[in-house]
Amino acid sequence: MIEISDKDIAVDELRQQMMDPGAGGLCVFEGWIRNENDGRKVRCLEYEVYAPLAISEGEKVLAEARQRFPHLQAICVHRAGLLEIGDCAVWVGVASAHRDEAFKACRYIIDQIKVRLPIWKKEHYVDGDSGWVNCERCANV
Amino acid sequence: MKTIIVRYFAMFREHAGLGQETLRLDVATALDVFEQTRSRHQSTEPSGHCKVAINDEMADWDSVVNDGDTVLLFPPVAGG
């Protein structure tokens, strides 16, 4: 399941949703808003998401992860809107019988989401300037 | 000539000063739409890291566009 949300990500509730008697473990990645990027002090960050395609493309990513690294359940939630430093921008959880599939599927999902989903972020800097982030590093994944 | 609805997102929308426009264009592919709108709005962004969708389906730059299609132009994405 993938969800785009304009509200705080409820990480404890998500963890509960992942509970499965057949699961031997849960691998979670949380992406947070940090206060610096490329040497510039960041004040806050704005995510623009084209939800219809972010969801359909995200579902494809989850299906690929399920096929490559069989697991019990995967959930991804990505934020839209204005976020402050320390906020959780993206949450990926994968529950599986064994840790190897959970780690690999979680890594695959977050890597693909960064480069494939129509999501953009605009950084607002402490000095009052702002700019769209070009995820050049992500393009090389 | 084809009637194409072009939608712009993020930096493309800010650069064009609008989110959507309907244009009469002499185009065959999604790349043609990208190039013609890039010229129209004096954008210097290359297609390399950009993405395109047609009628809400992800597409390739060489995908054929038809009369009445909606072409969505996505600047480099940066989720996560």
Backbone of each chain as ProteinMPNN parsed JSONL, in Angstrom:
{"seq_chain_A": "MIEISDKDIAVDELRQQMMDPGAGGLCVFEGWIRNENDGRKVRCLEYEVYAPLAISEGEKVLAEARQRFPHLQAICVHRAGLLEIGDCAVWVGVASAHRDEAFKACRYIIDQIKVRLPIWKKEHYVDGDSGWVNCERCANV", "coords_chain_A": {"N_chain_A": [[0.835, -1.184, 0.0], [0.501, 2.165, -0.851], [0.582, 5.544, 0.16], [-0.253, 8.964, -0.106], [0.125, 11.725, 1.901], [-1.125, 14.653, 3.507], [-0.831, 15.141, 6.089], [0.779, 14.743, 9.366], [2.917, 11.904, 9.558], [1.818, 9.008, 11.015], [3.712, 7.199, 12.73], [3.739, 5.224, 14.742], [1.228, 4.029, 14.509], [1.439, 2.979, 11.951], [3.426, 1.081, 12.351], [2.026, -0.721, 13.947], [0.18, -1.617, 12.072], [1.772, -3.228, 10.556], [2.133, -5.551, 11.891], [2.335, -9.056, 11.981], [1.697, -12.432, 12.367], [3.34, -14.206, 11.044], [5.647, -12.9, 10.592], [9.119, -12.364, 10.95], [10.465, -10.135, 11.387], [10.721, -6.525, 11.077], [11.589, -4.086, 8.813], [12.335, -0.719, 8.704], [12.396, 2.373, 7.032], [12.832, 5.74, 7.654], [12.502, 8.86, 6.266], [13.778, 12.002, 7.009], [13.336, 15.553, 7.476], [16.093, 17.573, 7.107], [18.357, 20.084, 8.459], [20.102, 21.223, 6.676], [21.453, 21.509, 3.393], [23.615, 20.826, 0.793], [25.434, 22.68, 1.861], [23.843, 24.823, 2.546], [21.715, 26.465, 4.86], [18.73, 25.109, 5.858], [15.371, 26.091, 6.285], [12.69, 25.222, 6.105], [10.689, 22.864, 4.235], [9.057, 22.126, 1.191], [6.813, 19.897, -0.225], [5.736, 18.965, -3.395], [3.338, 17.005, -4.922], [2.214, 14.935, -7.491], [-0.443, 13.319, -7.145], [-2.152, 11.252, -8.418], [-0.464, 9.862, -10.258], [1.743, 9.387, -8.661], [0.791, 7.546, -6.866], [-0.012, 5.374, -8.557], [2.424, 4.722, -9.794], [3.934, 4.219, -7.524], [2.647, 1.947, -6.541], [3.427, 0.15, -8.487], [6.165, -0.007, -7.938], [6.101, -1.197, -5.39], [5.017, -3.669, -6.074], [7.049, -4.688, -7.69], [9.086, -4.914, -5.784], [7.989, -6.858, -4.165], [8.033, -9.035, -5.829], [10.778, -9.329, -6.382], [11.977, -9.563, -3.854], [10.603, -11.559, -1.9], [8.11, -10.957, 0.52], [6.063, -10.326, 3.459], [4.474, -8.036, 3.914], [4.293, -4.644, 2.757], [4.486, -1.177, 3.294], [4.194, 2.176, 2.261], [4.394, 5.564, 2.978], [4.154, 8.847, 1.884], [4.838, 12.247, 2.39], [3.048, 15.276, 1.561], [3.065, 18.803, 0.939], [3.872, 21.456, 3.323], [6.737, 21.062, 5.302], [8.488, 20.866, 8.43], [11.782, 21.204, 9.965], [13.035, 18.092, 11.003], [10.657, 16.76, 10.698], [8.932, 13.818, 9.568], [9.286, 12.762, 6.341], [8.993, 10.657, 4.624], [7.948, 7.287, 4.93], [8.841, 3.97, 5.018], [8.003, 0.669, 5.364], [8.763, -2.765, 5.762], [7.688, -5.974, 6.296], [8.784, -9.228, 6.963], [9.467, -12.792, 6.768], [12.137, -13.334, 7.204], [15.162, -11.424, 7.837], [16.751, -10.614, 5.656], [15.257, -10.335, 3.237], [13.561, -8.297, 4.055], [15.289, -6.086, 4.546], [16.385, -5.756, 1.957], [14.11, -5.352, 0.308], [13.064, -3.028, 1.428], [15.1, -1.187, 0.948], [15.102, -1.23, -1.841], [12.552, -0.19, -2.391], [12.599, 2.48, -1.3], [14.707, 3.585, -2.779], [13.735, 3.461, -5.434], [11.421, 4.97, -5.257], [12.414, 7.516, -4.86], [13.445, 8.191, -7.349], [11.491, 7.751, -9.258], [8.804, 8.513, -8.695], [6.405, 11.138, -9.275], [7.281, 13.567, -7.579], [8.253, 16.522, -5.992], [10.624, 18.676, -4.372], [10.835, 21.715, -2.639], [13.169, 23.745, -1.271], [13.262, 25.958, 1.47], [15.287, 28.47, 2.523], [17.269, 29.571, 5.347], [18.275, 32.096, 4.879], [16.27, 33.324, 3.472], [15.999, 32.829, 0.794], [14.883, 30.501, -1.776], [14.544, 27.269, -3.378], [14.089, 24.777, -5.955], [14.818, 21.352, -5.562], [17.099, 19.521, -7.361], [17.341, 16.249, -7.944], [20.01, 15.044, -8.535], [21.832, 13.146, -7.64], [20.114, 11.091, -7.047], [19.286, 10.373, -9.561], [21.275, 8.828, -10.506], [21.063, 6.436, -9.286]], "CA_chain_A": [[0.0, 0.0, 0.0], [1.201, 3.458, -0.834], [-0.319, 6.635, 0.495], [0.267, 10.328, -0.083], [-0.595, 12.346, 3.017], [-0.767, 16.035, 3.845], [-0.807, 15.212, 7.565], [1.913, 14.062, 9.986], [2.902, 10.449, 9.399], [1.627, 8.37, 12.328], [4.619, 6.054, 12.62], [3.367, 4.138, 15.666], [0.077, 3.321, 13.92], [1.934, 2.202, 10.81], [4.126, -0.091, 12.894], [0.994, -1.673, 14.362], [-0.415, -2.212, 10.864], [2.699, -4.187, 9.953], [2.191, -6.765, 12.713], [1.913, -10.266, 11.262], [2.249, -13.566, 13.126], [4.356, -14.918, 10.269], [6.812, -12.034, 10.368], [10.249, -12.477, 11.868], [11.075, -8.823, 11.586], [10.223, -5.361, 10.345], [12.627, -3.125, 8.447], [11.703, 0.578, 8.475], [13.193, 3.545, 6.705], [12.15, 7.028, 7.803], [13.231, 10.0, 5.725], [13.486, 13.192, 7.817], [13.772, 16.855, 6.964], [17.272, 18.026, 7.859], [18.496, 21.548, 8.47], [21.197, 21.667, 5.794], [21.616, 20.777, 2.13], [24.661, 21.414, -0.049], [26.066, 23.807, 2.536], [22.892, 25.906, 2.829], [20.871, 26.185, 6.028], [17.335, 24.96, 5.429], [14.372, 26.489, 7.3], [11.58, 24.277, 5.954], [10.703, 22.219, 2.928], [7.709, 21.989, 0.638], [6.703, 18.807, -1.196], [4.637, 18.96, -4.367], [3.125, 15.624, -5.371], [1.094, 14.672, -8.405], [-0.881, 12.098, -6.454], [-2.643, 10.11, -9.223], [0.639, 9.071, -10.817], [2.63, 8.959, -7.566], [0.204, 6.323, -6.306], [0.049, 4.252, -9.507], [3.832, 4.341, -9.967], [4.347, 3.643, -6.243], [2.136, 0.568, -6.475], [4.3, -0.67, -9.346], [7.414, -0.209, -7.19], [5.839, -2.183, -4.331], [4.837, -4.977, -6.721], [8.388, -5.135, -8.1], [9.81, -5.31, -4.566], [7.385, -8.112, -3.695], [8.486, -10.099, -6.726], [12.23, -9.523, -6.269], [12.35, -9.922, -2.484], [9.309, -11.965, -1.33], [7.914, -10.561, 1.914], [4.671, -10.446, 3.886], [3.744, -6.796, 3.73], [5.074, -3.406, 2.637], [3.693, 0.049, 3.289], [4.958, 3.408, 2.064], [3.627, 6.808, 3.092], [4.976, 10.011, 1.539], [4.178, 13.501, 2.719], [2.904, 16.408, 0.645], [2.852, 20.045, 1.669], [4.975, 22.133, 4.006], [7.289, 20.292, 6.423], [9.49, 21.551, 9.241], [12.972, 20.401, 10.282], [12.762, 16.959, 11.888], [9.443, 16.043, 10.306], [9.101, 12.607, 8.761], [8.807, 13.033, 4.987], [8.623, 9.395, 3.974], [8.054, 6.111, 5.806], [8.754, 2.702, 4.297], [8.119, -0.479, 6.257], [8.624, -4.076, 5.124], [7.69, -7.096, 7.234], [9.044, -10.487, 6.264], [9.814, -13.91, 7.643], [13.563, -13.233, 7.523], [15.614, -10.034, 7.724], [17.408, -10.278, 4.393], [14.251, -9.829, 2.297], [13.033, -7.022, 4.573], [16.277, -5.036, 4.27], [16.536, -5.541, 0.511], [12.888, -4.781, -0.244], [12.946, -1.656, 1.946], [16.085, -0.39, 0.201], [14.623, -1.122, -3.225], [11.379, 0.698, -2.44], [12.951, 3.907, -1.107], [15.544, 4.026, -3.905], [12.906, 3.641, -6.627], [10.487, 6.068, -5.008], [13.131, 8.78, -5.016], [13.76, 8.515, -8.744], [10.403, 7.476, -10.216], [7.499, 9.118, -8.418], [6.339, 12.582, -9.542], [7.333, 14.308, -6.316], [9.301, 17.546, -6.053], [10.752, 19.395, -3.104], [11.354, 23.077, -2.701], [13.762, 24.108, 0.008], [13.228, 27.363, 1.887], [16.511, 28.607, 3.3], [17.283, 30.517, 6.468], [18.572, 33.449, 4.363], [15.087, 33.86, 2.792], [15.959, 32.318, -0.579], [14.276, 29.175, -1.902], [14.881, 26.646, -4.65], [13.71, 23.385, -6.189], [15.941, 20.428, -5.462], [17.287, 18.583, -8.465], [17.912, 15.08, -7.293], [20.981, 14.493, -9.472], [22.402, 11.918, -7.069], [19.103, 10.039, -7.163], [19.188, 9.966, -10.959], [22.34, 7.865, -10.79], [20.846, 5.194, -8.524]], "C_chain_A": [[0.877, 1.243, 0.0], [0.18, 4.559, -0.607], [0.423, 7.964, 0.414], [-0.554, 11.076, 0.962], [-0.157, 13.79, 3.221], [-0.799, 16.244, 5.363], [0.433, 14.487, 8.1], [1.787, 12.547, 9.81], [2.849, 9.81, 10.796], [2.438, 7.086, 12.366], [4.236, 4.905, 13.554], [2.193, 3.321, 15.117], [0.519, 2.452, 12.749], [2.628, 0.929, 11.284], [3.117, -1.16, 13.319], [0.373, -2.386, 13.163], [0.462, -3.302, 10.264], [2.733, -5.524, 10.7], [1.598, -7.958, 11.962], [2.525, -11.453, 11.999], [3.321, -14.341, 12.367], [5.629, -14.119, 10.079], [7.885, -12.262, 11.417], [10.91, -11.153, 12.116], [10.449, -7.759, 10.713], [11.396, -4.439, 10.072], [11.939, -1.825, 8.068], [12.747, 1.595, 8.05], [12.317, 4.771, 6.896], [13.042, 8.1, 7.207], [12.8, 11.244, 6.477], [13.961, 14.464, 7.11], [14.964, 17.325, 7.792], [17.503, 19.522, 7.617], [19.58, 22.087, 7.553], [21.167, 20.868, 4.5], [22.608, 21.528, 1.255], [25.222, 22.699, 0.552], [25.134, 24.963, 2.856], [21.988, 25.506, 3.987], [19.408, 26.216, 5.615], [16.4, 25.297, 6.597], [13.181, 25.535, 7.287], [11.565, 23.776, 4.511], [9.275, 21.938, 2.475], [7.716, 20.865, -0.398], [5.495, 19.034, -2.095], [4.534, 17.542, -4.912], [1.997, 15.603, -6.388], [0.552, 13.298, -8.013], [-1.355, 10.967, -7.375], [-1.516, 9.23, -9.754], [1.621, 8.619, -9.743], [2.104, 7.65, -6.985], [0.317, 5.15, -7.281], [1.494, 3.784, -9.714], [4.368, 3.7, -8.677], [3.865, 2.211, -6.085], [2.968, -0.363, -7.349], [5.608, -0.996, -8.617], [7.222, -1.277, -6.112], [5.679, -3.589, -4.917], [6.182, -5.548, -7.161], [9.175, -5.643, -6.894], [9.306, -6.657, -4.055], [7.891, -9.286, -4.527], [9.978, -10.402, -6.535], [12.637, -10.078, -4.908], [11.078, -10.312, -1.728], [9.209, -11.639, 0.16], [6.421, -10.596, 2.225], [3.87, -9.176, 3.621], [4.699, -5.609, 3.592], [4.106, -2.233, 2.592], [4.64, 1.226, 3.073], [4.005, 4.587, 2.187], [4.566, 7.965, 2.793], [4.185, 11.279, 1.809], [4.073, 14.434, 1.518], [2.737, 17.643, 1.506], [4.095, 20.547, 2.375], [5.435, 21.338, 5.231], [8.38, 21.091, 7.12], [10.681, 20.617, 9.479], [12.599, 19.299, 11.286], [11.508, 16.19, 11.54], [9.796, 14.8, 9.481], [8.472, 12.846, 7.393], [8.352, 11.766, 4.279], [8.856, 8.251, 4.951], [7.871, 4.873, 4.934], [8.935, 1.581, 5.308], [7.906, -1.764, 5.487], [8.718, -5.154, 6.205], [7.906, -8.381, 6.447], [9.434, -11.56, 7.267], [11.258, -13.789, 8.109], [14.087, -11.84, 7.16], [16.141, -9.659, 6.342], [16.414, -9.678, 3.388], [13.72, -8.464, 2.745], [13.992, -5.875, 4.273], [16.31, -4.713, 2.771], [15.297, -4.892, -0.097], [12.737, -3.319, 0.183], [13.886, -0.739, 1.162], [15.618, -0.171, -1.239], [13.487, -0.099, -3.314], [11.797, 2.162, -2.297], [13.808, 4.416, -2.266], [14.691, 4.322, -5.143], [11.937, 4.819, -6.458], [11.162, 7.417, -5.242], [13.331, 9.17, -6.48], [12.575, 8.379, -9.702], [9.101, 8.212, -9.952], [7.509, 10.619, -8.707], [6.153, 13.383, -8.248], [8.502, 15.285, -6.417], [9.396, 18.229, -4.703], [11.412, 20.744, -3.324], [11.878, 23.431, -1.322], [13.61, 25.605, 0.243], [14.384, 27.547, 2.861], [16.377, 29.677, 4.384], [17.51, 31.94, 5.966], [17.407, 34.044, 3.554], [14.926, 33.384, 1.363], [15.212, 30.958, -0.589], [14.656, 28.582, -3.248], [14.411, 25.208, -4.73], [14.948, 22.514, -6.159], [15.948, 19.532, -6.688], [18.01, 17.377, -7.922], [18.888, 14.368, -8.234], [21.579, 13.183, -8.944], [21.436, 10.759, -7.242], [19.055, 9.505, -8.589], [20.224, 8.907, -11.312], [22.152, 6.54, -10.061], [20.623, 4.041, -9.485]], "O_chain_A": [[1.85, 1.35, 0.746], [-0.939, 4.507, -1.117], [1.582, 8.068, 0.818], [-1.784, 11.063, 0.916], [1.027, 14.113, 3.122], [-0.793, 17.375, 5.849], [1.061, 13.712, 7.379], [0.695, 11.986, 9.901], [3.719, 10.042, 11.636], [1.92, 6.009, 12.07], [4.393, 3.738, 13.195], [2.159, 2.096, 15.238], [0.036, 1.333, 12.574], [2.452, -0.148, 10.712], [3.324, -2.351, 13.083], [0.078, -3.58, 13.213], [-0.022, -4.186, 9.558], [3.29, -6.505, 10.207], [0.511, -7.877, 11.39], [3.734, -11.482, 12.233], [4.12, -15.054, 12.974], [6.585, -14.603, 9.473], [7.602, -12.344, 12.613], [11.809, -11.041, 12.951], [9.746, -8.05, 9.745], [12.116, -4.052, 10.993], [11.058, -1.818, 7.208], [13.833, 1.674, 8.624], [11.206, 4.843, 6.372], [14.203, 8.236, 7.595], [11.607, 11.527, 6.582], [14.86, 14.438, 6.269], [14.872, 17.46, 9.012], [16.93, 20.127, 6.711], [19.941, 23.261, 7.632], [20.883, 19.671, 4.518], [22.454, 22.724, 1.01], [25.455, 23.679, -0.155], [25.578, 25.982, 3.384], [21.551, 24.359, 4.084], [18.914, 27.214, 5.091], [16.604, 24.858, 7.729], [12.721, 25.094, 8.34], [12.349, 24.23, 3.678], [8.41, 21.565, 3.268], [8.518, 20.874, -1.332], [4.382, 19.264, -1.622], [5.536, 16.952, -5.315], [0.941, 16.194, -6.161], [1.024, 12.264, -8.484], [-0.993, 9.815, -7.138], [-1.602, 8.003, -9.706], [2.266, 7.58, -9.892], [2.88, 6.754, -6.652], [0.699, 4.051, -6.88], [1.752, 2.584, -9.798], [5.157, 2.756, -8.729], [4.584, 1.36, -5.56], [3.188, -1.523, -6.999], [6.094, -2.126, -8.674], [8.07, -2.152, -5.938], [6.142, -4.572, -4.337], [6.429, -6.746, -7.022], [9.846, -6.673, -6.969], [10.08, -7.487, -3.578], [8.141, -10.375, -4.012], [10.393, -11.56, -6.526], [13.512, -10.938, -4.807], [10.525, -9.492, -0.994], [10.085, -11.987, 0.952], [5.608, -10.868, 1.341], [2.73, -9.234, 3.16], [5.76, -5.568, 4.215], [3.058, -2.285, 1.947], [5.739, 1.268, 3.625], [2.938, 4.602, 1.573], [5.648, 8.059, 3.373], [2.999, 11.364, 1.489], [4.886, 14.39, 0.594], [2.319, 17.554, 2.661], [5.215, 20.131, 2.078], [4.626, 20.983, 6.089], [9.096, 21.879, 6.5], [10.606, 19.413, 9.233], [11.931, 19.556, 12.287], [11.308, 15.08, 12.033], [10.818, 14.753, 8.797], [7.272, 13.101, 7.291], [7.446, 11.794, 3.446], [9.831, 8.245, 5.702], [6.882, 4.743, 4.212], [9.929, 1.557, 6.034], [6.997, -1.862, 4.664], [9.706, -5.23, 6.934], [7.293, -8.596, 5.402], [9.692, -11.287, 8.439], [11.576, -14.099, 9.258], [13.533, -11.164, 6.294], [15.994, -8.516, 5.908], [16.688, -8.65, 2.77], [13.464, -7.587, 1.92], [13.572, -4.818, 3.803], [16.267, -3.548, 2.374], [15.411, -3.986, -0.922], [12.329, -2.474, -0.615], [13.5, 0.36, 0.763], [15.724, 0.93, -1.78], [13.472, 0.75, -4.206], [11.383, 2.998, -3.1], [13.65, 5.56, -2.69], [14.909, 5.326, -5.821], [11.675, 5.563, -7.404], [10.544, 8.346, -5.762], [13.379, 10.357, -6.805], [12.647, 8.844, -10.84], [8.362, 8.508, -10.891], [8.494, 11.3, -8.423], [5.053, 13.802, -7.887], [9.593, 14.929, -6.864], [8.408, 18.353, -3.98], [12.381, 20.893, -4.069], [11.141, 23.42, -0.336], [13.803, 26.414, -0.665], [14.459, 26.875, 3.889], [15.508, 30.547, 4.338], [16.999, 32.892, 6.556], [17.534, 35.141, 3.009], [13.85, 33.514, 0.778], [14.956, 30.366, 0.46], [15.048, 29.309, -4.161], [14.339, 24.505, -3.722], [16.0, 22.895, -6.671], [14.957, 18.879, -7.015], [19.159, 17.471, -7.489], [18.638, 13.245, -8.674], [21.802, 12.238, -9.701], [21.826, 9.628, -7.532], [18.811, 8.317, -8.801], [20.071, 8.178, -12.292], [22.97, 5.63, -10.193], [20.422, 2.906, -9.052]]}, "seq_chain_B": "MKTIIVRYFAMFREHAGLGQETLRLDVATALDVFEQTRSRHQSTEPSGHCKVAINDEMADWDSVVNDGDTVLLFPPVAGG", "coords_chain_B": {"N_chain_B": [[-1.631, 19.627, -37.497], [-2.159, 19.426, -33.984], [-4.388, 19.454, -31.195], [-3.246, 19.948, -28.039], [-3.263, 19.433, -24.61], [-1.234, 20.799, -22.251], [0.409, 20.142, -19.255], [2.087, 21.611, -16.522], [4.527, 21.163, -13.936], [5.813, 21.878, -10.645], [8.978, 23.327, -10.872], [8.723, 23.791, -13.585], [6.11, 24.743, -13.818], [6.314, 27.124, -12.374], [8.166, 28.461, -13.938], [6.855, 28.69, -16.398], [4.714, 30.138, -15.592], [2.159, 29.301, -15.408], [-0.12, 26.554, -14.839], [-1.239, 24.939, -16.706], [-1.962, 24.685, -20.183], [-3.679, 24.976, -23.303], [-2.703, 24.007, -26.451], [-2.152, 24.471, -29.968], [-0.329, 22.387, -31.826], [2.34, 21.332, -33.985], [3.199, 18.346, -33.789], [4.7, 15.111, -33.174], [5.655, 13.362, -31.244], [6.102, 12.894, -27.629], [8.458, 14.101, -26.949], [8.656, 16.092, -28.883], [6.63, 17.802, -28.003], [7.712, 18.575, -25.564], [10.041, 19.925, -26.452], [8.955, 22.018, -27.985], [7.399, 23.439, -26.146], [9.347, 24.104, -24.361], [10.866, 25.866, -25.838], [8.907, 27.798, -26.222], [8.586, 28.829, -23.661], [11.078, 29.697, -23.055], [12.809, 27.939, -21.671], [15.652, 26.271, -20.283], [16.026, 23.746, -19.482], [17.204, 20.483, -19.972], [15.886, 17.452, -21.516], [16.852, 15.212, -20.344], [16.857, 14.337, -17.414], [14.238, 14.671, -16.942], [10.726, 13.756, -16.829], [7.878, 12.287, -18.499], [4.348, 12.147, -18.95], [1.424, 10.795, -20.463], [-1.925, 11.448, -20.692], [-2.269, 10.715, -17.965], [-0.674, 8.417, -17.739], [2.526, 7.075, -17.299], [5.034, 7.812, -19.697], [7.23, 7.424, -22.573], [9.816, 9.461, -24.069], [9.695, 9.148, -26.796], [7.124, 8.413, -27.233], [4.019, 8.408, -28.997], [1.98, 11.247, -29.538], [-1.451, 12.107, -29.551], [-4.172, 13.881, -31.144], [-5.885, 15.907, -28.88], [-4.78, 14.797, -26.616], [-3.558, 14.861, -23.201], [-0.606, 16.1, -22.064], [1.792, 15.616, -19.649], [4.333, 17.336, -18.153], [7.167, 16.661, -16.375], [9.532, 18.029, -14.265], [12.942, 17.264, -13.068], [12.592, 14.74, -10.652], [12.287, 14.538, -7.05], [11.76, 12.933, -4.709], [11.342, 11.539, -1.35]], "CA_chain_B": [[-1.66, 20.287, -36.183], [-2.945, 18.713, -32.97], [-4.68, 20.196, -29.971], [-2.618, 19.247, -26.921], [-3.299, 20.087, -23.293], [0.075, 20.606, -21.622], [0.409, 20.47, -17.828], [3.429, 21.864, -15.983], [4.63, 20.912, -12.502], [6.958, 22.365, -9.873], [9.745, 24.435, -11.468], [8.18, 24.079, -14.922], [4.925, 25.588, -13.635], [6.759, 28.455, -11.967], [8.853, 29.082, -15.063], [5.863, 29.025, -17.428], [3.755, 31.082, -15.017], [0.828, 28.689, -15.432], [-0.088, 25.116, -14.602], [-1.803, 24.188, -17.828], [-2.398, 25.468, -21.335], [-4.098, 24.197, -24.471], [-1.933, 24.541, -27.568], [-2.201, 23.828, -31.283], [1.088, 22.121, -32.084], [2.71, 20.387, -35.028], [4.05, 17.43, -33.025], [4.461, 13.677, -33.344], [6.021, 12.633, -30.021], [6.158, 13.638, -26.372], [9.664, 14.947, -26.985], [8.309, 17.284, -29.685], [5.862, 18.701, -27.129], [8.676, 19.13, -24.604], [10.928, 20.888, -27.126], [8.218, 23.213, -28.428], [6.999, 24.236, -24.98], [10.597, 24.628, -23.805], [11.175, 27.05, -26.638], [7.844, 28.789, -25.977], [8.764, 29.46, -22.349], [12.516, 29.993, -22.903], [13.398, 27.099, -20.637], [16.92, 25.662, -20.703], [16.103, 22.409, -18.873], [17.235, 19.387, -20.956], [14.903, 16.398, -21.222], [17.567, 14.095, -19.733], [16.37, 13.837, -16.133], [12.808, 14.969, -16.822], [9.84, 12.64, -17.163], [6.671, 12.708, -19.2], [3.191, 11.249, -18.893], [0.358, 11.133, -21.413], [-3.241, 11.032, -20.167], [-2.068, 10.102, -16.641], [0.137, 7.202, -17.787], [3.923, 7.388, -17.575], [5.318, 7.567, -21.113], [8.606, 7.667, -23.0], [9.916, 10.667, -24.893], [9.329, 8.857, -28.186], [5.704, 8.03, -27.312], [3.222, 9.2, -29.939], [0.88, 12.033, -28.963], [-2.598, 12.225, -30.459], [-5.019, 15.058, -31.001], [-6.708, 15.873, -27.672], [-4.048, 14.236, -25.472], [-2.99, 15.711, -22.149], [0.803, 15.753, -21.854], [2.251, 16.133, -18.36], [5.785, 17.494, -18.178], [7.686, 16.597, -15.017], [10.96, 18.324, -14.081], [13.61, 16.204, -12.294], [11.86, 14.449, -9.421], [13.143, 14.543, -5.854], [11.012, 12.448, -3.552], [12.12, 10.99, -0.243]], "C_chain_B": [[-2.583, 19.513, -35.233], [-3.217, 19.656, -31.792], [-4.168, 19.377, -28.795], [-2.796, 20.08, -25.652], [-1.97, 19.769, -22.613], [-0.02, 21.034, -20.159], [1.843, 20.576, -17.326], [3.422, 21.678, -14.467], [5.899, 21.545, -11.936], [7.684, 23.493, -10.618], [9.244, 24.766, -12.876], [6.971, 25.005, -14.821], [5.33, 27.016, -13.272], [7.399, 29.191, -13.136], [7.85, 29.534, -16.125], [4.859, 30.066, -16.915], [2.324, 30.57, -15.082], [0.962, 27.17, -15.277], [-0.54, 24.296, -15.786], [-2.133, 25.149, -18.967], [-2.779, 24.528, -22.47], [-3.459, 24.834, -25.697], [-2.25, 23.778, -28.846], [-0.757, 23.646, -31.716], [1.257, 21.135, -33.237], [3.717, 19.414, -34.404], [3.691, 15.979, -33.324], [4.669, 12.934, -32.023], [5.983, 13.544, -28.795], [7.369, 14.566, -26.35], [9.413, 16.213, -27.799], [7.557, 18.303, -28.826], [6.806, 19.383, -26.14], [9.512, 20.227, -25.261], [10.179, 22.169, -27.493], [7.779, 24.078, -27.249], [8.232, 24.827, -24.294], [10.988, 25.909, -24.527], [10.176, 28.171, -26.344], [8.068, 29.547, -24.671], [10.235, 29.744, -22.041], [13.143, 29.214, -21.747], [14.685, 26.48, -21.172], [17.052, 24.232, -20.173], [16.161, 21.332, -19.967], [16.258, 18.282, -20.553], [15.511, 15.277, -20.387], [16.973, 13.532, -18.458], [14.887, 14.13, -15.92], [12.003, 13.725, -17.196], [8.583, 13.191, -17.82], [5.572, 11.665, -18.995], [2.18, 11.732, -19.928], [-0.945, 10.567, -20.86], [-3.11, 10.216, -18.88], [-1.414, 8.726, -16.673], [1.574, 7.622, -18.067], [4.24, 6.979, -19.016], [6.807, 7.768, -21.374], [8.618, 8.903, -23.888], [9.524, 10.401, -26.342], [7.885, 8.347, -28.321], [4.944, 8.985, -28.23], [2.156, 9.982, -29.182], [-0.201, 12.205, -30.029], [-3.388, 13.489, -30.164], [-5.902, 14.909, -29.756], [-6.012, 15.304, -26.444], [-3.683, 15.314, -24.45], [-1.569, 15.222, -21.873], [1.279, 16.431, -20.571], [3.769, 16.162, -18.358], [6.312, 17.618, -16.751], [9.167, 16.991, -14.998], [11.605, 17.233, -13.23], [12.925, 15.992, -10.942], [12.83, 14.371, -8.246], [12.337, 14.127, -4.631], [11.944, 11.961, -2.456], [12.69, 12.053, 0.664]], "O_chain_B": [[-3.638, 19.017, -35.629], [-2.407, 20.517, -31.449], [-4.604, 18.246, -28.58], [-2.512, 21.278, -25.633], [-1.628, 18.602, -22.423], [-0.468, 22.14, -19.854], [2.697, 19.752, -17.653], [2.438, 21.993, -13.798], [6.901, 21.722, -12.628], [7.069, 24.504, -10.958], [9.338, 25.915, -13.307], [6.813, 25.928, -15.62], [4.772, 27.985, -13.787], [7.202, 30.394, -13.307], [7.976, 30.624, -16.683], [4.235, 30.781, -17.699], [1.382, 31.323, -14.837], [2.014, 26.59, -15.548], [-0.261, 23.1, -15.868], [-2.536, 26.288, -18.732], [-2.256, 23.419, -22.575], [-3.635, 26.023, -25.962], [-2.575, 22.591, -28.811], [-0.041, 24.621, -31.947], [0.442, 20.236, -33.439], [4.927, 19.627, -34.478], [2.557, 15.656, -33.675], [3.943, 11.988, -31.719], [5.852, 14.764, -28.894], [7.314, 15.67, -25.807], [9.901, 17.287, -27.445], [7.81, 19.505, -28.905], [6.722, 20.589, -25.904], [9.675, 21.314, -24.707], [10.705, 23.27, -27.332], [7.786, 25.306, -27.34], [8.171, 25.913, -23.718], [11.385, 26.897, -23.91], [10.55, 29.339, -26.233], [7.783, 30.741, -24.574], [10.592, 30.001, -20.891], [13.907, 29.761, -20.952], [14.799, 26.199, -22.365], [18.074, 23.582, -20.391], [15.262, 21.269, -20.806], [15.854, 18.191, -19.394], [14.786, 14.482, -19.789], [16.616, 12.354, -18.42], [14.345, 13.87, -14.846], [12.52, 12.78, -17.792], [8.265, 14.376, -17.718], [5.838, 10.468, -18.884], [2.095, 12.923, -20.226], [-1.057, 9.37, -20.594], [-3.746, 9.175, -18.72], [-1.579, 7.944, -15.736], [1.824, 8.429, -18.963], [3.779, 5.942, -19.495], [7.547, 8.225, -20.502], [7.582, 9.337, -24.391], [9.075, 11.308, -27.042], [7.476, 7.906, -29.395], [5.186, 10.192, -28.242], [1.505, 9.444, -28.286], [0.074, 12.415, -31.21], [-3.285, 14.079, -29.089], [-6.588, 13.899, -29.599], [-6.575, 15.319, -25.35], [-3.524, 16.49, -24.776], [-1.362, 14.068, -21.496], [1.183, 17.649, -20.421], [4.416, 15.131, -18.541], [5.96, 18.542, -16.018], [9.978, 16.34, -15.657], [10.902, 16.362, -12.719], [12.706, 16.94, -10.188], [14.031, 14.167, -8.423], [12.241, 14.864, -3.65], [13.166, 11.968, -2.606], [13.368, 11.732, 1.64]]}, "name": "protein", "num_of_chains": 2, "seq": "MIEISDKDIAVDELRQQMMDPGAGGLCVFEGWIRNENDGRKVRCLEYEVYAPLAISEGEKVLAEARQRFPHLQAICVHRAGLLEIGDCAVWVGVASAHRDEAFKACRYIIDQIKVRLPIWKKEHYVDGDSGWVNCERCANVMKTIIVRYFAMFREHAGLGQETLRLDVATALDVFEQTRSRHQSTEPSGHCKVAINDEMADWDSVVNDGDTVLLFPPVAGG"}
